[in-house]
Amino acid sequence: MKLYGLKTCDTCRKARKALPEHDYVDVRDDGVPQDVLAAAYAALGADLLNTRSTTWRGLSEADRARPALDLLADHPTLMKRPLIEQDGTFYLGWTKATQAALGASDA
């Protein structure tokens, strides 16, 4: 299981604490591999892009019009978090549904 997030994100911290058996990737420090982004975008679509973030609000209209995968590659903090990949299945956010699917509880 891989968990992609930010070390400063409270939701990511909760997920990390509840999922002790994971490999953690800080998207700000390490980025997200392009193949993972492409697979996550194929599975989750536009939900992967956080259009309510500070990073999004700081982008120009021209930048916002770029393809989502290009934006996510250039600005990994635009990704909604946490992104969890387990056996080829992607989960987005730390919702009750995600917790149930992964056999975890909100810590």
Phi and psi in radians as a Rosetta constraint file:
Dihedral C 1 N 2 CA 2 C 2 CIRCULARHARMONIC -2.077 0.35
Dihedral N 2 CA 2 C 2 N 3 CIRCULARHARMONIC 2.411 0.35
Dihedral C 2 N 3 CA 3 C 3 CIRCULARHARMONIC -2.089 0.35
Dihedral N 3 CA 3 C 3 N 4 CIRCULARHARMONIC 2.098 0.35
Dihedral C 3 N 4 CA 4 C 4 CIRCULARHARMONIC -1.823 0.35
Dihedral N 4 CA 4 C 4 N 5 CIRCULARHARMONIC 2.186 0.35
Dihedral C 4 N 5 CA 5 C 5 CIRCULARHARMONIC -2.914 0.35
Dihedral N 5 CA 5 C 5 N 6 CIRCULARHARMONIC -2.844 0.35
Dihedral C 5 N 6 CA 6 C 6 CIRCULARHARMONIC -2.081 0.35
Dihedral N 6 CA 6 C 6 N 7 CIRCULARHARMONIC 2.403 0.35
Dihedral C 6 N 7 CA 7 C 7 CIRCULARHARMONIC -1.172 0.35
Dihedral N 7 CA 7 C 7 N 8 CIRCULARHARMONIC -0.338 0.35
Dihedral C 7 N 8 CA 8 C 8 CIRCULARHARMONIC -1.622 0.35
Dihedral N 8 CA 8 C 8 N 9 CIRCULARHARMONIC -0.010 0.35
Dihedral C 8 N 9 CA 9 C 9 CIRCULARHARMONIC -1.546 0.35
Dihedral N 9 CA 9 C 9 N 10 CIRCULARHARMONIC 2.128 0.35
Dihedral C 9 N 10 CA 10 C 10 CIRCULARHARMONIC -1.078 0.35
Dihedral N 10 CA 10 C 10 N 11 CIRCULARHARMONIC -0.692 0.35
Dihedral C 10 N 11 CA 11 C 11 CIRCULARHARMONIC -1.131 0.35
Dihedral N 11 CA 11 C 11 N 12 CIRCULARHARMONIC -0.703 0.35
Dihedral C 11 N 12 CA 12 C 12 CIRCULARHARMONIC -1.130 0.35
Dihedral N 12 CA 12 C 12 N 13 CIRCULARHARMONIC -0.656 0.35
Dihedral C 12 N 13 CA 13 C 13 CIRCULARHARMONIC -1.090 0.35
Dihedral N 13 CA 13 C 13 N 14 CIRCULARHARMONIC -0.737 0.35
Dihedral C 13 N 14 CA 14 C 14 CIRCULARHARMONIC -1.068 0.35
Dihedral N 14 CA 14 C 14 N 15 CIRCULARHARMONIC -0.784 0.35
Dihedral C 14 N 15 CA 15 C 15 CIRCULARHARMONIC -1.107 0.35
Dihedral N 15 CA 15 C 15 N 16 CIRCULARHARMONIC -0.748 0.35
Dihedral C 15 N 16 CA 16 C 16 CIRCULARHARMONIC -1.087 0.35
Dihedral N 16 CA 16 C 16 N 17 CIRCULARHARMONIC -0.711 0.35
Dihedral C 16 N 17 CA 17 C 17 CIRCULARHARMONIC -1.170 0.35
Dihedral N 17 CA 17 C 17 N 18 CIRCULARHARMONIC -0.673 0.35
Dihedral C 17 N 18 CA 18 C 18 CIRCULARHARMONIC -1.394 0.35
Dihedral N 18 CA 18 C 18 N 19 CIRCULARHARMONIC -0.312 0.35
Dihedral C 18 N 19 CA 19 C 19 CIRCULARHARMONIC -2.076 0.35
Dihedral N 19 CA 19 C 19 N 20 CIRCULARHARMONIC 1.374 0.35
Dihedral C 19 N 20 CA 20 C 20 CIRCULARHARMONIC -1.144 0.35
Dihedral N 20 CA 20 C 20 N 21 CIRCULARHARMONIC -0.420 0.35
Dihedral C 20 N 21 CA 21 C 21 CIRCULARHARMONIC -1.710 0.35
Dihedral N 21 CA 21 C 21 N 22 CIRCULARHARMONIC 1.245 0.35
Dihedral C 21 N 22 CA 22 C 22 CIRCULARHARMONIC -2.517 0.35
Dihedral N 22 CA 22 C 22 N 23 CIRCULARHARMONIC 2.745 0.35
Dihedral C 22 N 23 CA 23 C 23 CIRCULARHARMONIC -1.730 0.35
Dihedral N 23 CA 23 C 23 N 24 CIRCULARHARMONIC 2.226 0.35
Dihedral C 23 N 24 CA 24 C 24 CIRCULARHARMONIC -1.769 0.35
Dihedral N 24 CA 24 C 24 N 25 CIRCULARHARMONIC 2.366 0.35
Dihedral C 24 N 25 CA 25 C 25 CIRCULARHARMONIC -2.194 0.35
Dihedral N 25 CA 25 C 25 N 26 CIRCULARHARMONIC 2.050 0.35
Dihedral C 25 N 26 CA 26 C 26 CIRCULARHARMONIC -1.429 0.35
Dihedral N 26 CA 26 C 26 N 27 CIRCULARHARMONIC 2.015 0.35
Dihedral C 26 N 27 CA 27 C 27 CIRCULARHARMONIC -1.183 0.35
Dihedral N 27 CA 27 C 27 N 28 CIRCULARHARMONIC -0.471 0.35
Dihedral C 27 N 28 CA 28 C 28 CIRCULARHARMONIC -1.260 0.35
Dihedral N 28 CA 28 C 28 N 29 CIRCULARHARMONIC -0.727 0.35
Dihedral C 28 N 29 CA 29 C 29 CIRCULARHARMONIC -1.434 0.35
Dihedral N 29 CA 29 C 29 N 30 CIRCULARHARMONIC -0.724 0.35
Dihedral C 29 N 30 CA 30 C 30 CIRCULARHARMONIC -1.914 0.35
Dihedral N 30 CA 30 C 30 N 31 CIRCULARHARMONIC -0.255 0.35
Dihedral C 30 N 31 CA 31 C 31 CIRCULARHARMONIC 1.250 0.35
Dihedral N 31 CA 31 C 31 N 32 CIRCULARHARMONIC -3.101 0.35
Dihedral C 31 N 32 CA 32 C 32 CIRCULARHARMONIC -2.138 0.35
Dihedral N 32 CA 32 C 32 N 33 CIRCULARHARMONIC 2.234 0.35
Dihedral C 32 N 33 CA 33 C 33 CIRCULARHARMONIC -0.967 0.35
Dihedral N 33 CA 33 C 33 N 34 CIRCULARHARMONIC 2.478 0.35
Dihedral C 33 N 34 CA 34 C 34 CIRCULARHARMONIC -1.028 0.35
Dihedral N 34 CA 34 C 34 N 35 CIRCULARHARMONIC -0.657 0.35
Dihedral C 34 N 35 CA 35 C 35 CIRCULARHARMONIC -1.161 0.35
Dihedral N 35 CA 35 C 35 N 36 CIRCULARHARMONIC -0.607 0.35
Dihedral C 35 N 36 CA 36 C 36 CIRCULARHARMONIC -1.196 0.35
Dihedral N 36 CA 36 C 36 N 37 CIRCULARHARMONIC -0.776 0.35
Dihedral C 36 N 37 CA 37 C 37 CIRCULARHARMONIC -1.019 0.35
Dihedral N 37 CA 37 C 37 N 38 CIRCULARHARMONIC -0.802 0.35
Dihedral C 37 N 38 CA 38 C 38 CIRCULARHARMONIC -1.100 0.35
Dihedral N 38 CA 38 C 38 N 39 CIRCULARHARMONIC -0.754 0.35
Dihedral C 38 N 39 CA 39 C 39 CIRCULARHARMONIC -1.182 0.35
Dihedral N 39 CA 39 C 39 N 40 CIRCULARHARMONIC -0.721 0.35
Dihedral C 39 N 40 CA 40 C 40 CIRCULARHARMONIC -1.142 0.35
Dihedral N 40 CA 40 C 40 N 41 CIRCULARHARMONIC -0.707 0.35
Dihedral C 40 N 41 CA 41 C 41 CIRCULARHARMONIC -1.170 0.35
Dihedral N 41 CA 41 C 41 N 42 CIRCULARHARMONIC -0.656 0.35
Dihedral C 41 N 42 CA 42 C 42 CIRCULARHARMONIC -1.116 0.35
Dihedral N 42 CA 42 C 42 N 43 CIRCULARHARMONIC -0.638 0.35
Dihedral C 42 N 43 CA 43 C 43 CIRCULARHARMONIC -1.424 0.35
Dihedral N 43 CA 43 C 43 N 44 CIRCULARHARMONIC -0.647 0.35
Dihedral C 43 N 44 CA 44 C 44 CIRCULARHARMONIC -1.904 0.35
Dihedral N 44 CA 44 C 44 N 45 CIRCULARHARMONIC -0.308 0.35
Dihedral C 44 N 45 CA 45 C 45 CIRCULARHARMONIC 1.141 0.35
Dihedral N 45 CA 45 C 45 N 46 CIRCULARHARMONIC -2.552 0.35
Dihedral C 45 N 46 CA 46 C 46 CIRCULARHARMONIC -1.127 0.35
Dihedral N 46 CA 46 C 46 N 47 CIRCULARHARMONIC -0.284 0.35
Dihedral C 46 N 47 CA 47 C 47 CIRCULARHARMONIC -1.078 0.35
Dihedral N 47 CA 47 C 47 N 48 CIRCULARHARMONIC -0.381 0.35
Dihedral C 47 N 48 CA 48 C 48 CIRCULARHARMONIC -1.176 0.35
Dihedral N 48 CA 48 C 48 N 49 CIRCULARHARMONIC -0.467 0.35
Dihedral C 48 N 49 CA 49 C 49 CIRCULARHARMONIC -1.590 0.35
Dihedral N 49 CA 49 C 49 N 50 CIRCULARHARMONIC 2.140 0.35
Dihedral C 49 N 50 CA 50 C 50 CIRCULARHARMONIC -1.560 0.35
Dihedral N 50 CA 50 C 50 N 51 CIRCULARHARMONIC 1.709 0.35
Dihedral C 50 N 51 CA 51 C 51 CIRCULARHARMONIC -1.516 0.35
Dihedral N 51 CA 51 C 51 N 52 CIRCULARHARMONIC 0.128 0.35
Dihedral C 51 N 52 CA 52 C 52 CIRCULARHARMONIC -1.862 0.35
Dihedral N 52 CA 52 C 52 N 53 CIRCULARHARMONIC 0.063 0.35
Dihedral C 52 N 53 CA 53 C 53 CIRCULARHARMONIC -1.406 0.35
Dihedral N 53 CA 53 C 53 N 54 CIRCULARHARMONIC 2.823 0.35
Dihedral C 53 N 54 CA 54 C 54 CIRCULARHARMONIC -1.084 0.35
Dihedral N 54 CA 54 C 54 N 55 CIRCULARHARMONIC -0.676 0.35
Dihedral C 54 N 55 CA 55 C 55 CIRCULARHARMONIC -1.057 0.35
Dihedral N 55 CA 55 C 55 N 56 CIRCULARHARMONIC -0.791 0.35
Dihedral C 55 N 56 CA 56 C 56 CIRCULARHARMONIC -1.060 0.35
Dihedral N 56 CA 56 C 56 N 57 CIRCULARHARMONIC -0.781 0.35
Dihedral C 56 N 57 CA 57 C 57 CIRCULARHARMONIC -1.123 0.35
Dihedral N 57 CA 57 C 57 N 58 CIRCULARHARMONIC -0.433 0.35
Dihedral C 57 N 58 CA 58 C 58 CIRCULARHARMONIC -1.465 0.35
Dihedral N 58 CA 58 C 58 N 59 CIRCULARHARMONIC -0.128 0.35
Dihedral C 58 N 59 CA 59 C 59 CIRCULARHARMONIC -1.442 0.35
Dihedral N 59 CA 59 C 59 N 60 CIRCULARHARMONIC 2.607 0.35
Dihedral C 59 N 60 CA 60 C 60 CIRCULARHARMONIC -1.301 0.35
Dihedral N 60 CA 60 C 60 N 61 CIRCULARHARMONIC 2.870 0.35
Dihedral C 60 N 61 CA 61 C 61 CIRCULARHARMONIC -1.058 0.35
Dihedral N 61 CA 61 C 61 N 62 CIRCULARHARMONIC -0.635 0.35
Dihedral C 61 N 62 CA 62 C 62 CIRCULARHARMONIC -1.119 0.35
Dihedral N 62 CA 62 C 62 N 63 CIRCULARHARMONIC -0.731 0.35
Dihedral C 62 N 63 CA 63 C 63 CIRCULARHARMONIC -1.149 0.35
Dihedral N 63 CA 63 C 63 N 64 CIRCULARHARMONIC -0.733 0.35
Dihedral C 63 N 64 CA 64 C 64 CIRCULARHARMONIC -1.082 0.35
Dihedral N 64 CA 64 C 64 N 65 CIRCULARHARMONIC -0.447 0.35
Dihedral C 64 N 65 CA 65 C 65 CIRCULARHARMONIC -1.411 0.35
Dihedral N 65 CA 65 C 65 N 66 CIRCULARHARMONIC -0.176 0.35
Dihedral C 65 N 66 CA 66 C 66 CIRCULARHARMONIC -1.183 0.35
Dihedral N 66 CA 66 C 66 N 67 CIRCULARHARMONIC 2.768 0.35
Dihedral C 66 N 67 CA 67 C 67 CIRCULARHARMONIC -1.019 0.35
Dihedral N 67 CA 67 C 67 N 68 CIRCULARHARMONIC 2.468 0.35
Dihedral C 67 N 68 CA 68 C 68 CIRCULARHARMONIC -0.973 0.35
Dihedral N 68 CA 68 C 68 N 69 CIRCULARHARMONIC -0.739 0.35
Dihedral C 68 N 69 CA 69 C 69 CIRCULARHARMONIC -1.128 0.35
Dihedral N 69 CA 69 C 69 N 70 CIRCULARHARMONIC -0.625 0.35
Dihedral C 69 N 70 CA 70 C 70 CIRCULARHARMONIC -1.154 0.35
Dihedral N 70 CA 70 C 70 N 71 CIRCULARHARMONIC -0.757 0.35
Dihedral C 70 N 71 CA 71 C 71 CIRCULARHARMONIC -1.068 0.35
Dihedral N 71 CA 71 C 71 N 72 CIRCULARHARMONIC -0.799 0.35
Dihedral C 71 N 72 CA 72 C 72 CIRCULARHARMONIC -1.137 0.35
Dihedral N 72 CA 72 C 72 N 73 CIRCULARHARMONIC -0.599 0.35
Dihedral C 72 N 73 CA 73 C 73 CIRCULARHARMONIC -1.184 0.35
Dihedral N 73 CA 73 C 73 N 74 CIRCULARHARMONIC -0.701 0.35
Dihedral C 73 N 74 CA 74 C 74 CIRCULARHARMONIC -1.389 0.35
Dihedral N 74 CA 74 C 74 N 75 CIRCULARHARMONIC -0.547 0.35
Dihedral C 74 N 75 CA 75 C 75 CIRCULARHARMONIC -2.322 0.35
Dihedral N 75 CA 75 C 75 N 76 CIRCULARHARMONIC 1.368 0.35
Dihedral C 75 N 76 CA 76 C 76 CIRCULARHARMONIC -1.064 0.35
Dihedral N 76 CA 76 C 76 N 77 CIRCULARHARMONIC -0.367 0.35
Dihedral C 76 N 77 CA 77 C 77 CIRCULARHARMONIC -1.271 0.35
Dihedral N 77 CA 77 C 77 N 78 CIRCULARHARMONIC -0.112 0.35
Dihedral C 77 N 78 CA 78 C 78 CIRCULARHARMONIC -1.320 0.35
Dihedral N 78 CA 78 C 78 N 79 CIRCULARHARMONIC -0.196 0.35
Dihedral C 78 N 79 CA 79 C 79 CIRCULARHARMONIC -1.327 0.35
Dihedral N 79 CA 79 C 79 N 80 CIRCULARHARMONIC 2.361 0.35
Dihedral C 79 N 80 CA 80 C 80 CIRCULARHARMONIC -1.120 0.35
Dihedral N 80 CA 80 C 80 N 81 CIRCULARHARMONIC 2.595 0.35
Dihedral C 80 N 81 CA 81 C 81 CIRCULARHARMONIC -2.323 0.35
Dihedral N 81 CA 81 C 81 N 82 CIRCULARHARMONIC 2.775 0.35
Dihedral C 81 N 82 CA 82 C 82 CIRCULARHARMONIC -1.310 0.35
Dihedral N 82 CA 82 C 82 N 83 CIRCULARHARMONIC 2.686 0.35
Dihedral C 82 N 83 CA 83 C 83 CIRCULARHARMONIC -1.796 0.35
Dihedral N 83 CA 83 C 83 N 84 CIRCULARHARMONIC 2.135 0.35
Dihedral C 83 N 84 CA 84 C 84 CIRCULARHARMONIC -2.071 0.35
Dihedral N 84 CA 84 C 84 N 85 CIRCULARHARMONIC 2.259 0.35
Dihedral C 84 N 85 CA 85 C 85 CIRCULARHARMONIC -2.040 0.35
Dihedral N 85 CA 85 C 85 N 86 CIRCULARHARMONIC 2.181 0.35
Dihedral C 85 N 86 CA 86 C 86 CIRCULARHARMONIC -2.381 0.35
Dihedral N 86 CA 86 C 86 N 87 CIRCULARHARMONIC 2.035 0.35
Dihedral C 86 N 87 CA 87 C 87 CIRCULARHARMONIC 0.902 0.35
Dihedral N 87 CA 87 C 87 N 88 CIRCULARHARMONIC 0.738 0.35
Dihedral C 87 N 88 CA 88 C 88 CIRCULARHARMONIC 1.463 0.35
Dihedral N 88 CA 88 C 88 N 89 CIRCULARHARMONIC -0.050 0.35
Dihedral C 88 N 89 CA 89 C 89 CIRCULARHARMONIC -1.799 0.35
Dihedral N 89 CA 89 C 89 N 90 CIRCULARHARMONIC 2.403 0.35
Dihedral C 89 N 90 CA 90 C 90 CIRCULARHARMONIC -1.888 0.35
Dihedral N 90 CA 90 C 90 N 91 CIRCULARHARMONIC 2.436 0.35
Dihedral C 90 N 91 CA 91 C 91 CIRCULARHARMONIC -2.173 0.35
Dihedral N 91 CA 91 C 91 N 92 CIRCULARHARMONIC 2.441 0.35
Dihedral C 91 N 92 CA 92 C 92 CIRCULARHARMONIC -2.146 0.35
Dihedral N 92 CA 92 C 92 N 93 CIRCULARHARMONIC 2.206 0.35
Dihedral C 92 N 93 CA 93 C 93 CIRCULARHARMONIC 1.482 0.35
Dihedral N 93 CA 93 C 93 N 94 CIRCULARHARMONIC 2.993 0.35
Dihedral C 93 N 94 CA 94 C 94 CIRCULARHARMONIC -2.002 0.35
Dihedral N 94 CA 94 C 94 N 95 CIRCULARHARMONIC 1.077 0.35
Dihedral C 94 N 95 CA 95 C 95 CIRCULARHARMONIC -1.524 0.35
Dihedral N 95 CA 95 C 95 N 96 CIRCULARHARMONIC 2.956 0.35
Dihedral C 95 N 96 CA 96 C 96 CIRCULARHARMONIC -1.048 0.35
Dihedral N 96 CA 96 C 96 N 97 CIRCULARHARMONIC -0.664 0.35
Dihedral C 96 N 97 CA 97 C 97 CIRCULARHARMONIC -1.111 0.35
Dihedral N 97 CA 97 C 97 N 98 CIRCULARHARMONIC -0.743 0.35
Dihedral C 97 N 98 CA 98 C 98 CIRCULARHARMONIC -1.125 0.35
Dihedral N 98 CA 98 C 98 N 99 CIRCULARHARMONIC -0.776 0.35
Dihedral C 98 N 99 CA 99 C 99 CIRCULARHARMONIC -1.060 0.35
Dihedral N 99 CA 99 C 99 N 100 CIRCULARHARMONIC -0.752 0.35
Dihedral C 99 N 100 CA 100 C 100 CIRCULARHARMONIC -1.128 0.35
Dihedral N 100 CA 100 C 100 N 101 CIRCULARHARMONIC -0.749 0.35
Dihedral C 100 N 101 CA 101 C 101 CIRCULARHARMONIC -1.112 0.35
Dihedral N 101 CA 101 C 101 N 102 CIRCULARHARMONIC -0.563 0.35
Dihedral C 101 N 102 CA 102 C 102 CIRCULARHARMONIC -1.686 0.35
Dihedral N 102 CA 102 C 102 N 103 CIRCULARHARMONIC 0.004 0.35
Dihedral C 102 N 103 CA 103 C 103 CIRCULARHARMONIC 1.192 0.35
Dihedral N 103 CA 103 C 103 N 104 CIRCULARHARMONIC 0.618 0.35
Dihedral C 103 N 104 CA 104 C 104 CIRCULARHARMONIC -2.112 0.35
Dihedral N 104 CA 104 C 104 N 105 CIRCULARHARMONIC 2.959 0.35
Dihedral C 104 N 105 CA 105 C 105 CIRCULARHARMONIC -2.233 0.35
Dihedral N 105 CA 105 C 105 N 106 CIRCULARHARMONIC 2.763 0.35
Dihedral C 105 N 106 CA 106 C 106 CIRCULARHARMONIC -1.139 0.35
Dihedral N 106 CA 106 C 106 N 107 CIRCULARHARMONIC 2.075 0.35
